Amino acid sequence: MMASLFSIFDPSSSVFSLPLNWISTFLGLLFLPFMYWVSPSRWVMMWLKFTKVLYGEFKVILGMKNLGLNVLFVSLLTLIVFNNSLGLLPYVFTSSSHLVMTLSLAFPLWLSFMVFGWVNHTQEMFAHLVPQGTPGVLMPFMVLIESISNIIRPGTLAVRLAANMIAGHLLLSLLGGMGSSMPLSMLWVLIILQVLLLMLESAVAVIQSYVFAILSTLYASEVN
């Protein structure tokens, strides 16, 4: 039973030995020209306002001198939102539920921040390992704890996003599989639960994208 449930996340279908499931990661690129080149609709204007607010929030965290990073994190959030949302459609592969995808986003960002910080702000990075006011006896332990917390950051970012996507899709699959065994008089309850859970997953898709982007922004601000 568990193997059949988790098999929905397997990128198994392929043509000519090419795993075409991962092409869903780039489906958002097909919608962007339609959004920005065709006359803007209400949804497009709402999305533009949303990204403008995010840009302002990232600018406050990173400062005016890091405008390029602001654009990077807004683009990162947009990519994750598209992938999370497309995964809610039937027969569309959810690439953001795999650690291959999430870790590929989190690890290069974290590594670039660490290299930049240790090369350009070595003393500040060493000072960051020991919080101000730490007793001398606890300093070695604090260095160890802070070092471990820095090392596991890309893993926590990747696991958080993938686990939340997997949990929601598993619940949807479980509820969908119950339909064949339920009497017709109770199907309306299942349909209502499915709709409510789909609305919740739509909110989770946006919230988890925001959490991923804002945590990456905070990690970048520490090395600046």
Accessible surface in RSA format (square Angstrom, percent):
REM  Atomic radii and reference values for relative SASA: ProtOr
REM  Chains: A
REM  Algorithm: Lee & Richards
REM  Probe-radius: 1.40
REM  Slices: 20
REM RES _ NUM      All-atoms   Total-Side   Main-Chain    Non-polar    All polar
REM                ABS   REL    ABS   REL    ABS   REL    ABS   REL    ABS   REL
RES MET A   1   163.30  84.6 116.36  77.0  46.94 111.8  96.04  81.7  67.26  89.1
RES MET A   2   116.22  60.2 114.19  75.6   2.03   4.8  93.08  79.1  23.14  30.7
RES ALA A   3    84.92  78.1  66.69 102.9  18.23  41.5  76.75 108.1   8.17  21.6
RES SER A   4    67.83  57.3  52.81  70.5  15.02  34.6  51.10 108.8  16.73  23.4
RES LEU A   5    20.23  11.3  19.32  13.8   0.91   2.3  20.23  14.2   0.00   0.0
RES PHE A   6    85.19  42.6  82.67  51.2   2.53   6.6  82.90  50.3   2.30   6.6
RES SER A   7    53.91  45.6  42.38  56.6  11.52  26.5  29.02  61.8  24.88  34.9
RES ILE A   8    85.75  48.8  54.87  40.9  30.88  74.4  63.00  45.4  22.75  61.7
RES PHE A   9    15.47   7.7  14.28   8.8   1.20   3.1  15.42   9.3   0.06   0.2
RES ASP A  10    77.05  54.0  68.41  68.1   8.64  20.4  15.34  36.1  61.70  61.5
RES PRO A  11    48.96  35.7  33.35  30.4  15.61  56.8  33.59  27.7  15.37  95.5
RES SER A  12    93.58  79.1  63.37  84.6  30.22  69.6  44.53  94.8  49.05  68.7
RES SER A  13    69.09  58.4  59.06  78.8  10.02  23.1  55.71 118.6  13.38  18.7
RES SER A  14    63.19  53.4  33.48  44.7  29.71  68.4   8.86  18.9  54.33  76.1
RES VAL A  15    76.33  50.2  71.99  65.2   4.34  10.4  75.57  65.7   0.76   2.1
RES PHE A  16   185.04  92.6 152.76  94.6  32.28  84.0 165.23 100.2  19.80  56.7
RES SER A  17   106.09  89.6  73.91  98.6  32.17  74.1  43.05  91.7  63.04  88.3
RES LEU A  18   106.09  59.1 106.09  75.9   0.00   0.0 106.09  74.5   0.00   0.0
RES PRO A  19    72.33  52.7  66.02  60.2   6.30  22.9  66.15  54.6   6.18  38.4
RES LEU A  20    73.44  40.9  65.45  46.8   7.99  20.1  65.71  46.2   7.73  20.8
RES ASN A  21    31.45  21.7  24.87  24.0   6.57  15.8   5.53  13.3  25.92  25.1
RES TRP A  22    62.57  25.1  62.12  30.1   0.45   1.1  50.92  27.2  11.65  18.9
RES ILE A  23    92.07  52.4  91.49  68.2   0.58   1.4  91.89  66.2   0.18   0.5
RES SER A  24    10.72   9.1   7.51  10.0   3.21   7.4   7.92  16.9   2.80   3.9
RES THR A  25    14.34  10.2  11.44  11.6   2.90   6.9  10.47  14.1   3.87   5.8
RES PHE A  26   124.68  62.4 119.85  74.2   4.83  12.6 121.19  73.5   3.49  10.0
RES LEU A  27    49.88  27.8  49.60  35.5   0.28   0.7  49.88  35.0   0.00   0.0
RES GLY A  28     4.98   6.1   0.00   N/A   4.98   6.1   4.98  13.7   0.00   0.0
RES LEU A  29   108.35  60.3 100.67  72.0   7.69  19.3 100.89  70.9   7.47  20.1
RES LEU A  30   127.47  71.0 108.30  77.5  19.17  48.2 111.54  78.3  15.93  42.9
RES PHE A  31    93.56  46.8  93.50  57.9   0.05   0.1  93.56  56.7   0.00   0.0
RES LEU A  32    47.77  26.6  47.23  33.8   0.55   1.4  47.53  33.4   0.25   0.7
RES PRO A  33    45.99  33.5  42.19  38.5   3.80  13.8  45.59  37.6   0.40   2.5
RES PHE A  34   134.97  67.5 128.31  79.5   6.66  17.3 132.29  80.2   2.67   7.7
RES MET A  35    30.65  15.9  28.68  19.0   1.97   4.7  22.26  18.9   8.40  11.1
RES TYR A  36   104.93  49.0  74.87  42.6  30.06  78.2  63.21  47.5  41.72  51.4
RES TRP A  37   207.19  83.1 171.14  82.8  36.05  84.7 149.67  79.8  57.52  93.3
RES VAL A  38    70.25  46.2  62.74  56.8   7.51  18.1  67.61  58.7   2.64   7.2
RES SER A  39    94.08  79.5  72.01  96.1  22.07  50.8  49.93 106.3  44.15  61.9
RES PRO A  40    85.70  62.5  63.92  58.3  21.78  79.2  64.01  52.8  21.69 134.8
RES SER A  41    57.02  48.2  46.77  62.4  10.25  23.6  48.44 103.1   8.58  12.0
RES ARG A  42   209.09  87.8 195.41  99.6  13.68  32.6  77.70 106.2 131.38  79.6
RES TRP A  43   186.48  74.8 183.27  88.7   3.21   7.5 155.29  82.8  31.19  50.6
RES VAL A  44    14.06   9.3  13.79  12.5   0.27   0.7  14.06  12.2   0.01   0.0
RES MET A  45    84.96  44.0  84.96  56.2   0.00   0.0  80.13  68.1   4.84   6.4
RES MET A  46   104.06  53.9  99.92  66.1   4.14   9.9  62.27  52.9  41.79  55.4
RES TRP A  47    41.35  16.6  39.61  19.2   1.74   4.1  39.89  21.3   1.46   2.4
RES LEU A  48    62.83  35.0  58.68  42.0   4.14  10.4  59.07  41.5   3.75  10.1
RES LYS A  49   137.94  67.3 135.82  83.3   2.12   5.1  79.98  72.0  57.96  61.7
RES PHE A  50    65.73  32.9  60.27  37.3   5.46  14.2  65.25  39.6   0.48   1.4
RES THR A  51    20.43  14.5  19.34  19.6   1.09   2.6  11.72  15.7   8.70  13.2
RES LYS A  52   159.57  77.8 150.09  92.1   9.48  22.6  98.66  88.8  60.91  64.9
RES VAL A  53   101.91  67.1  93.48  84.6   8.43  20.3  99.84  86.8   2.07   5.6
RES LEU A  54     4.59   2.6   4.59   3.3   0.00   0.0   4.59   3.2   0.00   0.0
RES TYR A  55    65.14  30.4  65.14  37.1   0.00   0.0  51.01  38.3  14.13  17.4
RES GLY A  56    26.02  32.1   0.00   N/A  26.02  32.1  25.19  69.1   0.83   1.9
RES GLU A  57    61.89  35.5  54.85  41.5   7.04  16.8  28.93  56.0  32.96  26.9
RES PHE A  58     0.00   0.0   0.00   0.0   0.00   0.0   0.00   0.0   0.00   0.0
RES LYS A  59    64.13  31.3  62.09  38.1   2.04   4.9  18.50  16.7  45.63  48.6
RES VAL A  60   125.84  82.8  99.85  90.4  25.99  62.6 106.87  92.9  18.97  51.4
RES ILE A  61    50.89  29.0  28.08  20.9  22.81  55.0  32.84  23.7  18.04  49.0
RES LEU A  62     8.66   4.8   0.00   0.0   8.66  21.8   0.87   0.6   7.79  21.0
RES GLY A  63    26.00  32.1   0.00   N/A  26.00  32.1  25.80  70.8   0.20   0.5
RES MET A  64   129.99  67.3 119.53  79.1  10.46  24.9 109.18  92.8  20.81  27.6
RES LYS A  65   168.04  82.0 128.56  78.9  39.48  94.0  93.25  83.9  74.79  79.7
RES ASN A  66    25.47  17.6  21.38  20.7   4.09   9.9   4.09   9.9  21.38  20.7
RES LEU A  67    77.71  43.3  75.42  54.0   2.29   5.8  76.01  53.4   1.70   4.6
RES GLY A  68    56.31  69.4   0.00   N/A  56.31  69.4  41.36 113.5  14.95  33.5
RES LEU A  69    46.44  25.9  43.66  31.2   2.78   7.0  43.79  30.8   2.65   7.1
RES ASN A  70     0.00   0.0   0.00   0.0   0.00   0.0   0.00   0.0   0.00   0.0
RES VAL A  71    85.18  56.0  84.38  76.4   0.80   1.9  85.18  74.0   0.00   0.0
RES LEU A  72    78.16  43.5  73.51  52.6   4.64  11.7  77.86  54.7   0.29   0.8
RES PHE A  73     0.00   0.0   0.00   0.0   0.00   0.0   0.00   0.0   0.00   0.0
RES VAL A  74    20.62  13.6  20.62  18.7   0.00   0.0  20.62  17.9   0.00   0.0
RES SER A  75    60.60  51.2  51.15  68.3   9.45  21.8  34.96  74.5  25.63  35.9
RES LEU A  76    14.50   8.1  10.40   7.4   4.10  10.3  14.04   9.9   0.47   1.3
RES LEU A  77     0.43   0.2   0.43   0.3   0.00   0.0   0.43   0.3   0.00   0.0
RES THR A  78    20.45  14.5  20.45  20.7   0.00   0.0  16.44  22.1   4.01   6.1
RES LEU A  79    62.52  34.8  57.90  41.4   4.61  11.6  62.17  43.7   0.35   0.9
RES ILE A  80     1.51   0.9   0.95   0.7   0.56   1.4   1.51   1.1   0.00   0.0
RES VAL A  81    14.07   9.3  14.07  12.7   0.00   0.0  14.07  12.2   0.00   0.0
RES PHE A  82    37.26  18.6  37.00  22.9   0.25   0.7  37.26  22.6   0.00   0.0
RES ASN A  83     4.53   3.1   1.77   1.7   2.77   6.7   1.54   3.7   3.00   2.9
RES ASN A  84     0.56   0.4   0.00   0.0   0.56   1.3   0.00   0.0   0.56   0.5
RES SER A  85    46.93  39.7  41.55  55.4   5.38  12.4  31.13  66.3  15.80  22.1
RES LEU A  86    17.06   9.5  16.79  12.0   0.28   0.7  17.06  12.0   0.00   0.0
RES GLY A  87     5.32   6.6   0.00   N/A   5.32   6.6   0.00   0.0   5.32  11.9
RES LEU A  88    34.94  19.5  14.74  10.5  20.20  50.8  16.86  11.8  18.08  48.6
RES LEU A  89    94.87  52.8  90.05  64.4   4.82  12.1  90.17  63.3   4.70  12.7
RES PRO A  90   104.23  76.0  83.80  76.4  20.43  74.2  94.49  78.0   9.74  60.5
RES TYR A  91   229.86 107.3 177.87 101.2  51.99 135.3 145.22 109.1  84.64 104.3
RES VAL A  92    37.26  24.5  23.31  21.1  13.95  33.6  26.90  23.4  10.36  28.1
RES PHE A  93    24.88  12.4   9.16   5.7  15.72  40.9  16.87  10.2   8.01  22.9
RES THR A  94     9.47   6.7   6.17   6.3   3.30   7.9   1.81   2.4   7.67  11.6
RES SER A  95     1.11   0.9   0.53   0.7   0.58   1.3   0.00   0.0   1.11   1.6
RES SER A  96     1.82   1.5   1.82   2.4   0.00   0.0   1.82   3.9   0.00   0.0
RES SER A  97     3.76   3.2   0.27   0.4   3.49   8.0   0.00   0.0   3.76   5.3
RES HIS A  98    33.55  18.3  30.42  21.1   3.14   8.0  17.24  17.8  16.31  19.0
RES LEU A  99    90.10  50.2  84.38  60.4   5.71  14.4  84.62  59.4   5.48  14.7
RES VAL A 100   105.07  69.1  97.35  88.1   7.71  18.6 104.49  90.8   0.58   1.6
RES MET A 101    20.72  10.7  17.91  11.9   2.81   6.7   6.21   5.3  14.52  19.2
RES THR A 102     0.15   0.1   0.15   0.2   0.00   0.0   0.15   0.2   0.00   0.0
RES LEU A 103    76.42  42.6  75.67  54.1   0.75   1.9  75.82  53.3   0.59   1.6
RES SER A 104    67.92  57.4  50.44  67.3  17.48  40.3  35.13  74.8  32.79  45.9
RES LEU A 105    32.05  17.8  28.27  20.2   3.77   9.5  30.52  21.4   1.52   4.1
RES ALA A 106     0.31   0.3   0.00   0.0   0.31   0.7   0.00   0.0   0.31   0.8
RES PHE A 107    90.16  45.1  90.16  55.8   0.00   0.0  90.16  54.7   0.00   0.0
RES PRO A 108    70.90  51.7  62.78  57.2   8.12  29.5  66.75  55.1   4.15  25.8
RES LEU A 109    26.36  14.7  25.60  18.3   0.76   1.9  26.31  18.5   0.05   0.1
RES TRP A 110    33.21  13.3  31.65  15.3   1.56   3.7  32.81  17.5   0.40   0.6
RES LEU A 111    78.97  44.0  78.97  56.5   0.00   0.0  78.97  55.5   0.00   0.0
RES SER A 112    57.53  48.6  46.46  62.0  11.07  25.5  48.45 103.2   9.07  12.7
RES PHE A 113    15.05   7.5  14.98   9.3   0.07   0.2  15.05   9.1   0.00   0.0
RES MET A 114    19.91  10.3  19.83  13.1   0.08   0.2  14.98  12.7   4.93   6.5
RES VAL A 115    83.39  54.9  79.19  71.7   4.20  10.1  83.39  72.5   0.00   0.0
RES PHE A 116    92.18  46.1  87.48  54.2   4.70  12.2  92.18  55.9   0.00   0.0
RES GLY A 117     0.00   0.0   0.00   N/A   0.00   0.0   0.00   0.0   0.00   0.0
RES TRP A 118    85.10  34.2  78.12  37.8   6.99  16.4  66.45  35.4  18.65  30.3
RES VAL A 119   109.53  72.1  82.82  75.0  26.72  64.4  87.79  76.3  21.74  59.0
RES ASN A 120    83.54  57.6  52.91  51.1  30.63  73.7  12.52  30.1  71.01  68.6
RES HIS A 121    60.22  32.9  58.26  40.5   1.96   5.0  42.22  43.5  18.00  20.9
RES THR A 122    57.85  41.1  53.66  54.4   4.19  10.0  41.02  55.1  16.83  25.4
RES GLN A 123   149.46  83.6 142.39 104.1   7.07  16.8  48.29 102.8 101.17  76.7
RES GLU A 124   110.10  63.2 102.54  77.6   7.56  18.0  57.59 111.4  52.51  42.9
RES MET A 125    14.03   7.3  13.01   8.6   1.02   2.4   7.63   6.5   6.40   8.5
RES PHE A 126   119.68  59.9 113.47  70.3   6.21  16.2 113.75  69.0   5.93  17.0
RES ALA A 127    67.06  61.7  49.35  76.2  17.71  40.3  60.09  84.6   6.97  18.5
RES HIS A 128    81.92  44.8  69.63  48.4  12.29  31.4  53.12  54.7  28.80  33.5
RES LEU A 129    17.32   9.6  17.32  12.4   0.00   0.0  17.32  12.2   0.00   0.0
RES VAL A 130    40.57  26.7  31.38  28.4   9.19  22.1  31.38  27.3   9.19  24.9
RES PRO A 131    55.32  40.3  43.45  39.6  11.87  43.1  53.80  44.4   1.52   9.4
RES GLN A 132   191.02 106.8 150.39 109.9  40.63  96.7  61.17 130.2 129.85  98.5
RES GLY A 133    75.02  92.5   0.00   N/A  75.02  92.5  41.82 114.8  33.21  74.4
RES THR A 134    22.05  15.7   7.75   7.9  14.30  34.1   7.03   9.4  15.02  22.7
RES PRO A 135    77.23  56.3  65.78  60.0  11.45  41.6  77.23  63.8   0.00   0.0
RES GLY A 136    52.88  65.2   0.00   N/A  52.88  65.2  28.59  78.5  24.29  54.4
RES VAL A 137   123.71  81.4 111.86 101.3  11.85  28.6 119.48 103.8   4.23  11.5
RES LEU A 138    86.73  48.3  86.73  62.0   0.00   0.0  86.73  60.9   0.00   0.0
RES MET A 139    82.83  42.9  82.83  54.8   0.00   0.0  53.95  45.9  28.89  38.3
RES PRO A 140    89.27  65.1  75.17  68.5  14.11  51.3  82.81  68.4   6.46  40.2
RES PHE A 141   122.18  61.1 121.15  75.0   1.03   2.7 122.17  74.1   0.01   0.0
RES MET A 142    45.35  23.5  45.35  30.0   0.00   0.0  24.47  20.8  20.88  27.7
RES VAL A 143    53.80  35.4  53.80  48.7   0.00   0.0  53.80  46.7   0.00   0.0
RES LEU A 144   105.87  59.0 103.00  73.7   2.87   7.2 105.68  74.2   0.19   0.5
RES ILE A 145    98.68  56.2  96.71  72.1   1.97   4.7  97.78  70.4   0.90   2.4
RES GLU A 146    36.93  21.2  36.93  27.9   0.00   0.0   0.98   1.9  35.96  29.4
RES SER A 147    34.70  29.3  31.60  42.2   3.10   7.1  24.54  52.3  10.15  14.2
RES ILE A 148    87.90  50.0  87.65  65.3   0.25   0.6  87.90  63.3   0.00   0.0
RES SER A 149    40.97  34.6  37.78  50.4   3.20   7.4  35.99  76.6   4.99   7.0
RES ASN A 150    14.41   9.9  14.41  13.9   0.00   0.0   5.83  14.0   8.58   8.3
RES ILE A 151   110.02  62.6 103.64  77.2   6.38  15.4 103.64  74.6   6.38  17.3
RES ILE A 152    88.97  50.6  83.89  62.5   5.09  12.3  88.91  64.0   0.06   0.2
RES ARG A 153    32.26  13.5  32.15  16.4   0.11   0.3   5.98   8.2  26.28  15.9
RES PRO A 154     7.55   5.5   7.55   6.9   0.00   0.0   7.55   6.2   0.00   0.0
RES GLY A 155    27.88  34.4   0.00   N/A  27.88  34.4  26.44  72.6   1.44   3.2
RES THR A 156    52.69  37.5  46.88  47.5   5.81  13.8  47.29  63.5   5.40   8.2
RES LEU A 157     4.95   2.8   4.13   3.0   0.82   2.1   4.13   2.9   0.82   2.2
RES ALA A 158     0.35   0.3   0.35   0.5   0.00   0.0   0.35   0.5   0.00   0.0
RES VAL A 159    80.45  52.9  80.05  72.5   0.40   1.0  80.39  69.8   0.06   0.2
RES ARG A 160    89.09  37.4  81.16  41.4   7.93  18.9  31.06  42.5  58.03  35.2
RES LEU A 161     2.47   1.4   2.18   1.6   0.29   0.7   2.41   1.7   0.06   0.2
RES ALA A 162     3.98   3.7   3.98   6.1   0.00   0.0   3.98   5.6   0.00   0.0
RES ALA A 163    50.62  46.5  42.08  64.9   8.53  19.4  47.23  66.5   3.39   9.0
RES ASN A 164    49.78  34.3  44.02  42.5   5.76  13.9   4.14  10.0  45.64  44.1
RES MET A 165     2.32   1.2   2.32   1.5   0.00   0.0   0.52   0.4   1.80   2.4
RES ILE A 166    44.06  25.1  44.06  32.8   0.00   0.0  44.06  31.7   0.00   0.0
RES ALA A 167    53.40  49.1  47.57  73.4   5.83  13.3  52.41  73.8   1.00   2.6
RES GLY A 168     1.97   2.4   0.00   N/A   1.97   2.4   1.16   3.2   0.81   1.8
RES HIS A 169    20.49  11.2  19.22  13.4   1.27   3.2  19.80  20.4   0.69   0.8
RES LEU A 170    27.57  15.4  27.57  19.7   0.00   0.0  27.57  19.4   0.00   0.0
RES LEU A 171    90.00  50.1  89.91  64.3   0.09   0.2  89.91  63.1   0.09   0.2
RES LEU A 172    31.64  17.6  28.25  20.2   3.39   8.5  28.25  19.8   3.39   9.1
RES SER A 173    36.57  30.9  19.88  26.5  16.69  38.5  19.09  40.6  17.48  24.5
RES LEU A 174    70.27  39.1  66.18  47.3   4.08  10.3  68.15  47.9   2.12   5.7
RES LEU A 175    32.94  18.3  32.94  23.6   0.00   0.0  32.94  23.1   0.00   0.0
RES GLY A 176    42.48  52.4   0.00   N/A  42.48  52.4  22.95  63.0  19.53  43.7
RES GLY A 177    53.79  66.3   0.00   N/A  53.79  66.3  37.22 102.1  16.57  37.1
RES MET A 178    90.16  46.7  88.41  58.5   1.75   4.2  73.21  62.2  16.95  22.5
RES GLY A 179    19.92  24.6   0.00   N/A  19.92  24.6  12.78  35.1   7.15  16.0
RES SER A 180   114.53  96.8  68.56  91.5  45.96 105.9  59.38 126.5  55.14  77.3
RES SER A 181    94.94  80.2  57.99  77.4  36.95  85.1  51.96 110.7  42.98  60.2
RES MET A 182    40.71  21.1  27.96  18.5  12.76  30.4  29.14  24.8  11.57  15.3
RES PRO A 183    80.80  58.9  68.41  62.4  12.38  45.0  80.27  66.3   0.53   3.3
RES LEU A 184   152.95  85.2 135.04  96.6  17.90  45.0 135.30  95.0  17.65  47.5
RES SER A 185    82.23  69.5  62.88  83.9  19.34  44.6  58.31 124.2  23.92  33.5
RES MET A 186    83.02  43.0  83.02  54.9   0.00   0.0  56.20  47.8  26.82  35.5
RES LEU A 187    50.90  28.3  50.90  36.4   0.00   0.0  50.90  35.7   0.00   0.0
RES TRP A 188   151.36  60.7 148.34  71.8   3.02   7.1 137.25  73.2  14.11  22.9
RES VAL A 189    41.27  27.2  40.76  36.9   0.51   1.2  41.17  35.8   0.11   0.3
RES LEU A 190    13.38   7.4  12.76   9.1   0.61   1.5  13.38   9.4   0.00   0.0
RES ILE A 191   105.99  60.3 104.98  78.2   1.01   2.4 105.99  76.3   0.00   0.0
RES ILE A 192    83.61  47.6  81.91  61.0   1.70   4.1  83.57  60.2   0.04   0.1
RES LEU A 193    81.59  45.4  79.71  57.0   1.87   4.7  79.71  56.0   1.87   5.0
RES GLN A 194    44.79  25.0  43.95  32.1   0.84   2.0  23.83  50.7  20.96  15.9
RES VAL A 195    78.08  51.4  77.21  69.9   0.87   2.1  77.93  67.7   0.15   0.4
RES LEU A 196   101.25  56.4  95.79  68.5   5.45  13.7  96.64  67.9   4.61  12.4
RES LEU A 197    20.74  11.6  17.66  12.6   3.08   7.8  20.35  14.3   0.39   1.1
RES LEU A 198    77.29  43.0  77.29  55.3   0.00   0.0  77.29  54.3   0.00   0.0
RES MET A 199   121.74  63.0 112.29  74.3   9.45  22.5 102.12  86.8  19.63  26.0
RES LEU A 200   102.32  57.0  97.13  69.5   5.20  13.1 101.77  71.5   0.55   1.5
RES GLU A 201     9.60   5.5   9.04   6.8   0.56   1.3   0.00   0.0   9.60   7.8
RES SER A 202    49.93  42.2  46.02  61.4   3.91   9.0  33.00  70.3  16.93  23.7
RES ALA A 203    45.29  41.6  36.09  55.7   9.20  20.9  44.51  62.7   0.78   2.1
RES VAL A 204    28.46  18.7  28.29  25.6   0.17   0.4  28.46  24.7   0.00   0.0
RES ALA A 205     0.99   0.9   0.99   1.5   0.00   0.0   0.99   1.4   0.00   0.0
RES VAL A 206    58.36  38.4  58.15  52.6   0.21   0.5  58.15  50.5   0.21   0.6
RES ILE A 207    94.81  54.0  93.22  69.4   1.60   3.9  94.81  68.3   0.00   0.0
RES GLN A 208    24.23  13.5  23.26  17.0   0.97   2.3   0.00   0.0  24.23  18.4
RES SER A 209     0.00   0.0   0.00   0.0   0.00   0.0   0.00   0.0   0.00   0.0
RES TYR A 210    68.58  32.0  68.58  39.0   0.00   0.0  52.43  39.4  16.16  19.9
RES VAL A 211    38.95  25.6  38.95  35.3   0.00   0.0  38.95  33.8   0.00   0.0
RES PHE A 212     4.06   2.0   2.52   1.6   1.54   4.0   3.89   2.4   0.17   0.5
RES ALA A 213     0.00   0.0   0.00   0.0   0.00   0.0   0.00   0.0   0.00   0.0
RES ILE A 214    23.44  13.3  23.44  17.5   0.00   0.0  23.44  16.9   0.00   0.0
RES LEU A 215    38.10  21.2  38.10  27.3   0.00   0.0  38.10  26.8   0.00   0.0
RES SER A 216     1.32   1.1   0.90   1.2   0.42   1.0   1.17   2.5   0.15   0.2
RES THR A 217     0.00   0.0   0.00   0.0   0.00   0.0   0.00   0.0   0.00   0.0
RES LEU A 218    75.32  41.9  75.10  53.7   0.22   0.6  75.10  52.7   0.22   0.6
RES TYR A 219    29.98  14.0  29.94  17.0   0.04   0.1  14.01  10.5  15.97  19.7
RES ALA A 220     0.54   0.5   0.52   0.8   0.02   0.1   0.52   0.7   0.02   0.1
RES SER A 221    34.87  29.5  18.72  25.0  16.15  37.2  11.10  23.6  23.78  33.3
RES GLU A 222    80.98  46.5  46.83  35.4  34.16  81.3  28.34  54.8  52.65  43.0
RES VAL A 223     5.76   3.8   3.15   2.9   2.61   6.3   5.61   4.9   0.15   0.4
RES ASN A 224    62.38  43.0  16.12  15.6  46.26 111.4  25.64  61.7  36.74  35.5
END  Absolute sums over single chains surface
CHAIN  1 A    13605.3      11680.8       1924.5      10619.5       2985.8
END  Absolute sums over all chains
TOTAL         13605.3      11680.8       1924.5      10619.5       2985.8
